[in-house]
């Protein structure tokens, strides 16, 4: 049985692995590449929720992970491991904790006897991350915006530059403001290009879904893990500094001599992951 909440990356019967990431369309290697090396495993990737920041604020911090969790219950197969990549590491950690609480993990050879959590180049999502990604998205529209429209759109990220980086629930007002401002910028750009309303909505929705994903990750990371949570294994690329801020200091941290864009397609990384998950 499969679910619309989970995409099958590889099918097998030697253990269920759940993965959390968001394909930003940049051509980087993803969990589908890693899954191609994991012979015999059943590897599923969480389908990002078609949610907005506004909906997330209304429904609460559990709203993002809950549909994934309910679908795992329906699958009826214990989970051997949970993987998270980049910003998805926070959501993977949240999912992992909830699976443990519900007893949905498969006993393993880990010292704890429980399933394992592996994060790849984990990033702690904060207001600065949100602002950088928002400005990148807005600048893709720059050629279709008037100088005034562009300036107005970029103002939404301005508060993120004042003071220290914010995370957790503190990012919610900022993310909501960015979501609204981006929708206004897209409308202005589409009006200039005489784009169909349906296309305009698709453009706005795509960024809203990504922003909701980042916001949910920031929210999830704000809550400390339970004291009895097994330590996460962290896999880092050669890119200096990436992942060190959000690596679990209690667990094994291993850096590979591979560019961050190819981390999940590297054979040595795959071999390490296979061993770590009992392969």
ABEGO torsion letter per residue (X at the ends): XBBAABBBABBBAAEBBBBBBBBAGAGBBBAAAAAAABBGBBBBBBBBBBBBAAAAAAAEAAAAAAAAAAAAAAAGBBBABBBBBEAAAAAAAAAAAAAAAAGABBBBABAAGBBBBBBBGBBBBBAAAAAAAAAAAAAAAAAABBAAAAAAAAAAAAAAABEBBBBEAAAAAAAAAAAAAAAAAAAAAAAAAGBBAAAAAAAAAAAAAAAAAAAAAAAAAABBBBAABBBBBBBBBABBGBGAAABBAABBBBBBBBBAAAAAABAAAAAAAAAAAGX
